[in-house]
Amino acid sequence: MPGIRFGQIPRLFMTARAFRRYVYPAITEMQAEYHEALDAADRGEARRVVLRGHFLVVPTFLYGLVSQNIRRLFAR
């Protein structure tokens, strides 16, 4: 299943709550699109979905990481 191993990297740097809020939705959407492409027997599109999904996870990871640190900074 695409995104499982890739999703483990952001988990190292984020809290579980931030991961569920920012990264997990992007990964699940990628997986749904991937399976739709496979059901349509379009392996090329399935590969493009995985690549696009990995590129979309990076900005959401960075946003989650930054927002998490800003909350920590102002919570003191």
Residue pairs with C-beta under 8 A, 6 or more apart in sequence:
1 31
2 30
2 31
2 34
2 49
2 50
2 53
3 27
3 30
3 31
3 50
3 53
3 54
3 57
6 27
6 54
6 57
7 19
7 23
7 24
7 27
7 57
10 19
10 23
10 57
10 61
10 64
10 65
11 19
13 61
13 65
14 22
14 23
14 61
14 64
14 65
14 68
15 68
18 64
18 65
18 67
18 68
19 64
21 64
22 60
22 61
22 63
22 64
22 67
23 57
23 60
23 61
23 64
25 60
26 53
26 56
26 57
26 60
27 53
27 57
29 53
30 49
30 50
30 52
30 53
30 54
30 56
30 57
31 53
33 49
33 53
34 46
34 49
34 50
34 53
37 43
37 45
37 46
37 49
38 46
